[in-house]
Amino acid sequence: MPLSERQRAHVQKLLTEFCDTRVPPHLRDQLRHGFRLEGNSVELYESRPAFRRPQEWQELAVAKFRYVASRQHWCLYCQYRDMKWHEYEPKPIARSFSVLLREVIEDPTGIFWG
């Protein structure tokens, strides 16, 4: 089930603020953050110019959030070396999207930002 308009607006507001402030303006020609919403999922990604073709930007997945309406909570996923999404073990669920976004920002395990 897709996110409600209210949920969607809240997630967009938080992620837009995050993406707009994460990278200093003087570095935005080298690094950007973005997100996409599809149904009940939100993917946060990082973009950089490709090494051999700097005019082309490459996306690297950072985190995935999924809302489970039947349980009224958000799930957080990270990517391992196998490039598959796995439940983020230290804090896999929360009632609030902002709690999981804070976990990604703080990244206590180093899985999201290295």
N, CA, C and O atoms as a MOPAC input file, in Angstrom:
PM7 MOZYME 1SCF
protein

 N      0.85000 1    -1.18100 1     0.00000 1
 C      0.00000 1     0.00000 1     0.00000 1
 C      0.89500 1     1.24300 1     0.00000 1
 O      1.81100 1     1.33700 1     0.81700 1
 N      0.64700 1     2.19100 1    -0.89400 1
 C      1.47300 1     3.40600 1    -0.96200 1
 C      1.32400 1     4.26800 1     0.29300 1
 O      0.36000 1     4.14100 1     1.04800 1
 N      2.28900 1     5.13200 1     0.48600 1
 C      2.24100 1     6.06200 1     1.60800 1
 C      1.06700 1     7.01700 1     1.44600 1
 O      0.67700 1     7.34900 1     0.32600 1
 N      0.50800 1     7.45500 1     2.56500 1
 C     -0.55200 1     8.46000 1     2.50900 1
 C      0.08500 1     9.78600 1     2.08100 1
 O      1.30400 1     9.94700 1     2.14300 1
 N     -0.73700 1    10.71200 1     1.65400 1
 C     -0.22600 1    12.02400 1     1.24900 1
 C      0.49700 1    12.70900 1     2.41100 1
 O      1.51900 1    13.36800 1     2.21500 1
 N     -0.03100 1    12.55000 1     3.59300 1
 C      0.58300 1    13.15900 1     4.78000 1
 C      1.96100 1    12.54400 1     5.04700 1
 O      2.93200 1    13.26400 1     5.28000 1
 N      2.03900 1    11.21500 1     5.01000 1
 C      3.32100 1    10.53600 1     5.21600 1
 C      4.32300 1    10.93400 1     4.13400 1
 O      5.48500 1    11.22900 1     4.41400 1
 N      3.84700 1    10.93300 1     2.90800 1
 C      4.70500 1    11.27500 1     1.76900 1
 C      5.28600 1    12.69200 1     1.92900 1
 O      6.47800 1    12.90700 1     1.70800 1
 N      4.43900 1    13.64400 1     2.31000 1
 C      4.87900 1    15.02900 1     2.49200 1
 C      5.90400 1    15.12100 1     3.62900 1
 O      6.89600 1    15.84100 1     3.51900 1
 N      5.66100 1    14.39800 1     4.70100 1
 C      6.59100 1    14.40900 1     5.84000 1
 C      7.95400 1    13.84000 1     5.44100 1
 O      8.98800 1    14.42900 1     5.75300 1
 N      7.95600 1    12.70800 1     4.75900 1
 C      9.20200 1    12.06300 1     4.32100 1
 C      9.93900 1    12.97500 1     3.34000 1
 O     11.15100 1    13.15600 1     3.45700 1
 N      9.22200 1    13.54700 1     2.37900 1
 C      9.84800 1    14.44100 1     1.40500 1
 C     10.46800 1    15.65000 1     2.09200 1
 O     11.56800 1    16.06900 1     1.73300 1
 N      9.78200 1    16.20600 1     3.06100 1
 C     10.29800 1    17.37900 1     3.79000 1
 C     11.60600 1    17.01900 1     4.50300 1
 O     12.60200 1    17.73000 1     4.37000 1
 N     11.60000 1    15.91900 1     5.25500 1
 C     12.79500 1    15.52200 1     6.00800 1
 C     13.96900 1    15.20100 1     5.08600 1
 O     15.09600 1    15.62300 1     5.34600 1
 N     13.71200 1    14.46000 1     4.01800 1
 C     14.79900 1    14.07000 1     3.12400 1
 C     15.29500 1    15.22900 1     2.26400 1
 O     16.48500 1    15.30200 1     1.95500 1
 N     14.41500 1    16.12000 1     1.88100 1
 C     14.84800 1    17.30200 1     1.12500 1
 C     15.76700 1    18.16000 1     1.98900 1
 O     16.80800 1    18.62200 1     1.52300 1
 N     15.38500 1    18.37300 1     3.24600 1
 C     16.23400 1    19.12900 1     4.17100 1
 C     17.58100 1    18.43200 1     4.34300 1
 O     18.62900 1    19.07800 1     4.31600 1
 N     17.54800 1    17.12700 1     4.51700 1
 C     18.78800 1    16.36200 1     4.69200 1
 C     19.68100 1    16.49700 1     3.45900 1
 O     20.86000 1    16.82900 1     3.57800 1
 N     19.12000 1    16.24200 1     2.27900 1
 C     19.91000 1    16.27700 1     1.04200 1
 C     20.44900 1    17.67400 1     0.74600 1
 O     21.55300 1    17.81400 1     0.22000 1
 N     19.68400 1    18.69700 1     1.07700 1
 C     20.11000 1    20.07200 1     0.82000 1
 C     21.22200 1    20.54500 1     1.75200 1
 O     21.97000 1    21.46100 1     1.41100 1
 N     21.33400 1    19.92700 1     2.92600 1
 C     22.32100 1    20.39100 1     3.89300 1
 C     23.50500 1    19.43700 1     4.08600 1
 O     24.51100 1    19.82200 1     4.68300 1
 N     23.40300 1    18.23700 1     3.60500 1
 C     24.45400 1    17.22800 1     3.84200 1
 C     25.77200 1    17.57600 1     3.14100 1
 O     26.84900 1    17.39100 1     3.70800 1
 N     25.68200 1    18.07800 1     1.91400 1
 C     26.87800 1    18.38400 1     1.13800 1
 C     27.03400 1    19.89700 1     1.04200 1
 O     26.09900 1    20.58600 1     0.63300 1
 N     28.20000 1    20.42400 1     1.41200 1
 C     28.40800 1    21.87300 1     1.30100 1
 C     28.28100 1    22.33900 1    -0.16200 1
 O     28.64300 1    21.59300 1    -1.07100 1
 N     27.77800 1    23.54400 1    -0.39800 1
 C     27.56800 1    24.03000 1    -1.76400 1
 C     28.78500 1    23.93700 1    -2.67100 1
 O     28.64300 1    23.65200 1    -3.86100 1
 N     29.97500 1    24.17000 1    -2.13800 1
 C     31.17100 1    24.15600 1    -2.99000 1
 C     31.57700 1    22.74300 1    -3.43100 1
 O     32.47000 1    22.59600 1    -4.26500 1
 N     30.93900 1    21.70900 1    -2.88800 1
 C     31.25600 1    20.32600 1    -3.28400 1
 C     30.15700 1    19.65900 1    -4.11900 1
 O     30.28900 1    18.49500 1    -4.49800 1
 N     29.09200 1    20.38100 1    -4.40200 1
 C     27.94300 1    19.76100 1    -5.07300 1
 C     28.18700 1    19.39100 1    -6.53100 1
 O     27.37300 1    18.69500 1    -7.13800 1
 N     29.30900 1    19.85400 1    -7.10300 1
 C     29.65100 1    19.40000 1    -8.44900 1
 C     30.40700 1    18.06900 1    -8.38300 1
 O     30.73400 1    17.48200 1    -9.41400 1
 N     30.68400 1    17.59400 1    -7.14400 1
 C     31.39100 1    16.33200 1    -6.94300 1
 C     30.57100 1    15.29000 1    -6.19300 1
 O     30.85300 1    14.09500 1    -6.28900 1
 N     29.56400 1    15.72700 1    -5.45100 1
 C     28.78300 1    14.82000 1    -4.60800 1
 C     27.38900 1    15.38500 1    -4.38800 1
 O     27.22600 1    16.57500 1    -4.11600 1
 N     26.40400 1    14.54000 1    -4.50600 1
 C     25.01000 1    14.93400 1    -4.25100 1
 C     24.30600 1    13.78900 1    -3.52400 1
 O     24.72000 1    12.63300 1    -3.60500 1
 N     23.24800 1    14.13400 1    -2.82100 1
 C     22.38900 1    13.12800 1    -2.21300 1
 C     20.98600 1    13.33400 1    -2.75400 1
 O     20.55600 1    14.45800 1    -3.01100 1
 N     20.28600 1    12.22600 1    -2.91900 1
 C     18.92500 1    12.28800 1    -3.42000 1
 C     18.10600 1    11.14300 1    -2.86000 1
 O     18.61200 1    10.29900 1    -2.12000 1
 N     16.84000 1    11.12500 1    -3.22200 1
 C     15.95400 1    10.05200 1    -2.76400 1
 C     14.85000 1     9.85100 1    -3.78700 1
 O     14.55600 1    10.72300 1    -4.60400 1
 N     14.25600 1     8.68400 1    -3.71400 1
 C     13.09400 1     8.39100 1    -4.55600 1
 C     12.05900 1     7.64900 1    -3.71800 1
 O     12.38600 1     6.81300 1    -2.87500 1
 N     10.81700 1     7.98300 1    -3.97700 1
 C      9.70900 1     7.32900 1    -3.29200 1
 C      8.95200 1     6.47600 1    -4.30000 1
 O      8.60900 1     6.94200 1    -5.38600 1
 N      8.69800 1     5.23800 1    -3.93700 1
 C      7.89900 1     4.33100 1    -4.77300 1
 C      6.99600 1     3.52400 1    -3.86100 1
 O      7.46700 1     2.73200 1    -3.04400 1
 N      5.70100 1     3.72800 1    -4.00500 1
 C      4.75400 1     2.98400 1    -3.17400 1
 C      4.99200 1     3.25500 1    -1.70400 1
 O      4.86100 1     4.39000 1    -1.24400 1
 N      5.34700 1     2.19900 1    -0.95500 1
 C      5.60200 1     2.34500 1     0.47900 1
 C      7.09700 1     2.35000 1     0.80700 1
 O      7.48100 1     2.22800 1     1.97000 1
 N      7.93600 1     2.49200 1    -0.21700 1
 C      9.39200 1     2.46000 1    -0.02600 1
 C     10.04000 1     3.79200 1    -0.38100 1
 O      9.55800 1     4.54200 1    -1.23000 1
 N     11.15100 1     4.05600 1     0.30100 1
 C     11.94700 1     5.25700 1     0.06900 1
 C     13.40200 1     4.81900 1    -0.01700 1
 O     13.89700 1     4.12000 1     0.86600 1
 N     14.08200 1     5.22900 1    -1.07500 1
 C     15.49300 1     4.90300 1    -1.20800 1
 C     16.32100 1     6.17800 1    -1.16600 1
 O     16.04600 1     7.13500 1    -1.89100 1
 N     17.32300 1     6.18100 1    -0.32100 1
 C     18.26100 1     7.29200 1    -0.20000 1
 C     19.52200 1     6.89000 1    -0.94700 1
 O     20.02200 1     5.78000 1    -0.76600 1
 N     20.04300 1     7.78500 1    -1.78800 1
 C     21.23400 1     7.45300 1    -2.56600 1
 C     22.20400 1     8.62400 1    -2.61300 1
 O     21.86200 1     9.76800 1    -2.31200 1
 N     23.42900 1     8.29000 1    -3.00300 1
 C     24.49500 1     9.25900 1    -3.17100 1
 C     24.88800 1     9.23600 1    -4.63800 1
 O     24.94800 1     8.16100 1    -5.23500 1
 N     25.15800 1    10.39000 1    -5.23500 1
 C     25.56200 1    10.47400 1    -6.64900 1
 C     26.92300 1    11.13200 1    -6.75300 1
 O     27.22600 1    12.09900 1    -6.05500 1
 N     27.73700 1    10.58100 1    -7.64600 1
 C     29.06900 1    11.12800 1    -7.92900 1
 C     29.31000 1    11.04300 1    -9.42500 1
 O     28.73600 1    10.18200 1   -10.09100 1
 N     30.15300 1    11.92300 1    -9.97000 1
 C     30.51100 1    11.78900 1   -11.38200 1
 C     31.26400 1    10.46900 1   -11.60300 1
 O     32.07600 1    10.05700 1   -10.77400 1
 N     30.98300 1     9.82300 1   -12.72400 1
 C     31.67300 1     8.57600 1   -13.05800 1
 C     33.15500 1     8.85300 1   -13.26400 1
 O     33.53000 1     9.93600 1   -13.71300 1
 N     33.99100 1     7.88600 1   -12.94100 1
 C     35.43900 1     8.07900 1   -13.03200 1
 C     35.87300 1     8.32800 1   -14.46900 1
 O     36.58900 1     9.29400 1   -14.73200 1
 N     35.46300 1     7.49700 1   -15.38600 1
 C     35.90500 1     7.61700 1   -16.78600 1
 C     35.06100 1     8.59600 1   -17.60000 1
 O     35.52700 1     9.11500 1   -18.61400 1
 N     33.85300 1     8.84700 1   -17.17800 1
 C     32.95000 1     9.77900 1   -17.86600 1
 C     32.35300 1    10.73100 1   -16.84000 1
 O     31.21300 1    10.54400 1   -16.41300 1
 N     33.10000 1    11.74000 1   -16.44300 1
 C     32.63600 1    12.62300 1   -15.36700 1
 C     31.35600 1    13.39300 1   -15.68200 1
 O     30.72500 1    13.92200 1   -14.76700 1
 N     30.96200 1    13.46600 1   -16.93800 1
 C     29.70100 1    14.13000 1   -17.26600 1
 C     28.49200 1    13.25500 1   -16.90700 1
 O     27.36300 1    13.74400 1   -16.85400 1
 N     28.73300 1    11.96100 1   -16.66100 1
 C     27.67300 1    11.03700 1   -16.25400 1
 C     27.76200 1    10.81200 1   -14.74600 1
 O     28.84100 1    10.57400 1   -14.20500 1
 N     26.62600 1    10.88900 1   -14.08500 1
 C     26.58400 1    10.69100 1   -12.64100 1
 C     26.18200 1     9.25900 1   -12.32600 1
 O     25.29700 1     8.69300 1   -12.96700 1
 N     26.84100 1     8.68400 1   -11.33400 1
 C     26.52600 1     7.33600 1   -10.87700 1
 C     25.86300 1     7.41100 1    -9.51000 1
 O     26.25000 1     8.21400 1    -8.66200 1
 N     24.86100 1     6.56700 1    -9.30800 1
 C     24.17400 1     6.51900 1    -8.02400 1
 C     24.65800 1     5.32100 1    -7.21600 1
 O     24.88700 1     4.23700 1    -7.75300 1
 N     24.80600 1     5.53900 1    -5.93200 1
 C     25.16700 1     4.48900 1    -5.00100 1
 C     24.10900 1     4.47600 1    -3.90400 1
 O     23.90900 1     5.47200 1    -3.20900 1
 N     23.43600 1     3.34000 1    -3.75700 1
 C     22.38900 1     3.22400 1    -2.74400 1
 C     22.99000 1     3.36900 1    -1.35200 1
 O     24.05700 1     2.82500 1    -1.06800 1
 N     22.30300 1     4.10300 1    -0.49300 1
 C     22.76500 1     4.31000 1     0.88100 1
 C     21.86700 1     3.56000 1     1.85300 1
 O     22.35600 1     2.78900 1     2.67900 1
 N     20.56100 1     3.77600 1     1.76500 1
 C     19.62100 1     3.15600 1     2.70500 1
 C     18.25700 1     3.02200 1     2.03900 1
 O     17.92800 1     3.74800 1     1.10100 1
 N     17.48400 1     2.08700 1     2.54400 1
 C     16.11400 1     1.90600 1     2.05800 1
 C     15.20500 1     1.83500 1     3.28200 1
 O     15.51000 1     1.17200 1     4.27400 1
 N     14.08200 1     2.53700 1     3.18100 1
 C     13.07900 1     2.55600 1     4.23500 1
 C     11.78700 1     2.00100 1     3.63600 1
 O     11.45600 1     2.28600 1     2.48600 1
 N     11.06800 1     1.21600 1     4.41800 1
 C      9.79400 1     0.67400 1     3.93500 1
 C      8.76000 1     0.79100 1     5.04800 1
 O      9.00900 1     0.42000 1     6.19600 1
 N      7.59300 1     1.31600 1     4.67900 1
 C      6.51700 1     1.44600 1     5.65600 1
 C      5.61600 1     0.22700 1     5.58800 1
 O      5.16300 1    -0.16000 1     4.51100 1
 N      5.35700 1    -0.38300 1     6.74800 1
 C      4.47500 1    -1.54800 1     6.84400 1
 C      3.18000 1    -1.05900 1     7.48500 1
 O      3.09900 1    -0.90200 1     8.70400 1
 N      2.17800 1    -0.82200 1     6.65700 1
 C      0.93000 1    -0.22400 1     7.13300 1
 C      0.21100 1    -1.12500 1     8.13900 1
 O     -0.36600 1    -0.63000 1     9.10700 1
 N      0.24000 1    -2.43400 1     7.92300 1
 C     -0.46900 1    -3.34500 1     8.81900 1
 C      0.08500 1    -3.31500 1    10.23700 1
 O     -0.63900 1    -3.60200 1    11.19000 1
 N      1.35100 1    -2.97300 1    10.38500 1
 C      1.98000 1    -2.90300 1    11.70700 1
 C      2.29100 1    -1.47700 1    12.13600 1
 O      2.74200 1    -1.23800 1    13.25700 1
 N      2.05000 1    -0.54200 1    11.24400 1
 C      2.26100 1     0.88500 1    11.49400 1
 C      3.68500 1     1.19000 1    11.97000 1
 O      3.89400 1     1.89700 1    12.95600 1
 N      4.65200 1     0.63600 1    11.23900 1
 C      6.03700 1     0.96500 1    11.53400 1
 C      6.86300 1     1.00300 1    10.25600 1
 O      6.45900 1     0.50400 1     9.20700 1
 N      8.03900 1     1.61800 1    10.38500 1
 C      9.00300 1     1.71600 1     9.29100 1
 C     10.09000 1     0.68000 1     9.49800 1
 O     10.47500 1     0.39700 1    10.63300 1
 N     10.58800 1     0.11100 1     8.40800 1
 C     11.72500 1    -0.81100 1     8.44200 1
 C     12.89600 1    -0.13400 1     7.74200 1
 O     12.71200 1     0.60600 1     6.77600 1
 N     14.09300 1    -0.39200 1     8.23500 1
 C     15.31200 1     0.17200 1     7.66700 1
 C     16.17200 1    -0.95100 1     7.10200 1
 O     16.35500 1    -1.99100 1     7.73400 1
 N     16.69600 1    -0.72300 1     5.89900 1
 C     17.52900 1    -1.71300 1     5.22100 1
 C     18.84700 1    -1.07400 1     4.79200 1
 O     18.91800 1     0.12400 1     4.52000 1
 N     19.88700 1    -1.90400 1     4.73800 1
 C     21.19000 1    -1.48300 1     4.25400 1
 C     21.64600 1    -2.49500 1     3.20400 1
 O     21.12500 1    -3.60800 1     3.13100 1
 N     22.61800 1    -2.09600 1     2.39900 1
 C     23.15900 1    -3.00900 1     1.39400 1
 C     24.49800 1    -3.55800 1     1.86400 1
 O     25.35900 1    -2.82800 1     2.35600 1
 N     24.64500 1    -4.86400 1     1.69800 1
 C     25.93200 1    -5.50700 1     1.97800 1
 C     26.69900 1    -5.63600 1     0.67600 1
 O     26.25500 1    -5.15800 1    -0.36800 1
 N     27.84600 1    -6.28200 1     0.74400 1
 C     28.68100 1    -6.46500 1    -0.44900 1
 C     27.98000 1    -7.23800 1    -1.55800 1
 O     28.36000 1    -7.13100 1    -2.72400 1
 N     26.97000 1    -8.00900 1    -1.20800 1
 C     26.24800 1    -8.77200 1    -2.23100 1
 C     25.26600 1    -7.90000 1    -3.01800 1
 O     24.56800 1    -8.38700 1    -3.90800 1
 N     25.21900 1    -6.59500 1    -2.67700 1
 C     24.35700 1    -5.60100 1    -3.33800 1
 C     22.86300 1    -5.89400 1    -3.15600 1
 O     22.03900 1    -5.43900 1    -3.95000 1
 N     22.52100 1    -6.64100 1    -2.13000 1
 C     21.12500 1    -6.92500 1    -1.79500 1
 C     20.77600 1    -6.17400 1    -0.51800 1
 O     21.63500 1    -5.89400 1     0.31800 1
 N     19.48800 1    -5.85500 1    -0.39100 1
 C     19.02100 1    -5.15100 1     0.79200 1
 C     18.85100 1    -6.14000 1     1.93700 1
 O     18.26800 1    -7.21100 1     1.76700 1
 N     19.36900 1    -5.76600 1     3.10900 1
 C     19.25700 1    -6.57000 1     4.31800 1
 C     18.72200 1    -5.69100 1     5.43500 1
 O     19.01000 1    -4.49600 1     5.49800 1
 N     17.93300 1    -6.30500 1     6.32100 1
 C     17.41500 1    -5.55500 1     7.45600 1
 C     18.58900 1    -5.04500 1     8.29300 1
 O     19.51200 1    -5.79700 1     8.60600 1
 N     18.54500 1    -3.78900 1     8.64100 1
 C     19.59100 1    -3.17000 1     9.44400 1
 C     19.42500 1    -3.65000 1    10.88600 1
 O     18.47100 1    -3.26600 1    11.56300 1
 N     20.33000 1    -4.47100 1    11.34700 1
 C     20.18100 1    -5.18000 1    12.61200 1
 C     20.12500 1    -4.32600 1    13.87600 1
 O     19.28200 1    -4.59400 1    14.73200 1
 N     20.97500 1    -3.31200 1    14.03900 1
 C     20.91200 1    -2.57500 1    15.30900 1
 C     19.56400 1    -1.91200 1    15.58300 1
 O     19.14500 1    -1.82800 1    16.73800 1
 N     18.88400 1    -1.44200 1    14.54500 1
 C     17.59600 1    -0.76800 1    14.73200 1
 C     16.75600 1    -1.00500 1    13.47600 1
 O     16.62700 1    -0.10800 1    12.64300 1
 N     16.18500 1    -2.20000 1    13.33100 1
 C     15.49000 1    -2.52300 1    12.08600 1
 C     14.11400 1    -1.87000 1    11.90800 1
 O     13.65900 1    -1.68500 1    10.77900 1
 N     13.45500 1    -1.52300 1    13.01100 1
 C     12.11900 1    -0.93800 1    12.88700 1
 C     11.93600 1     0.22800 1    13.85700 1
 O     12.61800 1     0.33300 1    14.87600 1
 N     10.99300 1     1.09900 1    13.50100 1
 C     10.60700 1     2.21100 1    14.36800 1
 C      9.23600 1     2.70800 1    13.91400 1
 O      8.85900 1     2.55600 1    12.75200 1
 N      8.52500 1     3.28100 1    14.81800 1
 C      7.20900 1     3.84900 1    14.47300 1
 C      7.35400 1     5.13700 1    13.66800 1
 O      6.45800 1     5.50900 1    12.91100 1
 N      8.48000 1     5.80800 1    13.83600 1
 C      8.69100 1     7.10500 1    13.20000 1
 C      9.79900 1     7.02100 1    12.14100 1
 O     10.86500 1     6.45600 1    12.38600 1
 N      9.52900 1     7.58300 1    10.98200 1
 C     10.54200 1     7.64700 1     9.92700 1
 C     11.76000 1     8.43200 1    10.39700 1
 O     12.89400 1     8.05100 1    10.10500 1
 N     11.53900 1     9.51200 1    11.11600 1
 C     12.64200 1    10.37100 1    11.53900 1
 C     13.62000 1     9.64500 1    12.46100 1
 O     14.80800 1     9.96700 1    12.45900 1
 N     13.15300 1     8.67800 1    13.24600 1
 C     14.03900 1     7.89800 1    14.11500 1
 C     15.02200 1     7.09800 1    13.26700 1
 O     16.21300 1     7.05000 1    13.57400 1
 N     14.52900 1     6.47400 1    12.20500 1
 C     15.40300 1     5.67700 1    11.34100 1
 C     16.30600 1     6.57300 1    10.49100 1
 O     17.45700 1     6.21700 1    10.23800 1
 N     15.81500 1     7.70600 1    10.05500 1
 C     16.65800 1     8.63900 1     9.31600 1
 C     17.81100 1     9.10800 1    10.20700 1
 O     18.94800 1     9.20800 1     9.74600 1
 N     17.53000 1     9.39000 1    11.46000 1
 C     18.57500 1     9.79200 1    12.40700 1
 C     19.61900 1     8.68400 1    12.54500 1
 O     20.81200 1     8.97200 1    12.64700 1
 N     19.18600 1     7.42400 1    12.55100 1
 C     20.11700 1     6.29200 1    12.63700 1
 C     21.04200 1     6.26200 1    11.41900 1
 O     22.23400 1     5.98700 1    11.55000 1
 N     20.49500 1     6.54400 1    10.24200 1
 C     21.30200 1     6.58500 1     9.01400 1
 C     22.29200 1     7.74600 1     9.08300 1
 O     23.46400 1     7.58200 1     8.74200 1
 N     21.84000 1     8.89000 1     9.51300 1
 C     22.70400 1    10.07000 1     9.59600 1
 C     23.85400 1     9.83700 1    10.58100 1
 O     25.00700 1    10.14000 1    10.27400 1
 N     23.54100 1     9.30800 1    11.74300 1
 C     24.57300 1     9.07200 1    12.75600 1
 C     25.45800 1     7.88000 1    12.40100 1
 O     26.64000 1     7.86700 1    12.74300 1
 N     24.90700 1     6.89100 1    11.72500 1
 C     25.62800 1     5.71800 1    11.21800 1
 C     26.60500 1     5.12400 1    12.23900 1
 O     27.81200 1     5.11300 1    11.99700 1
 N     26.10100 1     4.63200 1    13.37100 1
 C     27.00400 1     4.11800 1    14.40700 1
 C     27.80000 1     2.87800 1    13.98500 1
 O     28.84200 1     2.59300 1    14.57500 1
 N     27.33800 1     2.14900 1    12.99500 1
 C     28.05000 1     0.93400 1    12.55200 1
 C     28.93600 1     1.17200 1    11.33100 1
 O     29.75500 1     0.31800 1    10.99100 1
 N     28.78500 1     2.31600 1    10.67100 1
 C     29.57300 1     2.60600 1     9.46600 1
 C     29.07400 1     1.91200 1     8.21300 1
 O     29.77000 1     1.91300 1     7.19800 1
 N     27.90000 1     1.32400 1     8.25300 1
 C     27.37600 1     0.59500 1     7.08600 1
 C     26.81200 1     1.53500 1     6.01700 1
 O     26.82700 1     1.18800 1     4.83700 1
 N     26.32200 1     2.70200 1     6.39600 1
 C     25.69200 1     3.58800 1     5.41800 1
 C     26.68200 1     4.51500 1     4.71800 1
 O     26.64000 1     4.66700 1     3.49700 1
 N     27.56100 1     5.12500 1     5.48500 1
 C     28.47200 1     6.13200 1     4.91800 1
 C     29.92600 1     5.69100 1     4.91100 1
 O     30.80000 1     6.43900 1     4.47100 1
 N     30.19300 1     4.48600 1     5.39400 1
 C     31.55400 1     3.94100 1     5.32700 1
 C     32.42900 1     4.24000 1     6.49000 1
 O     33.58600 1     3.82100 1     6.51600 1

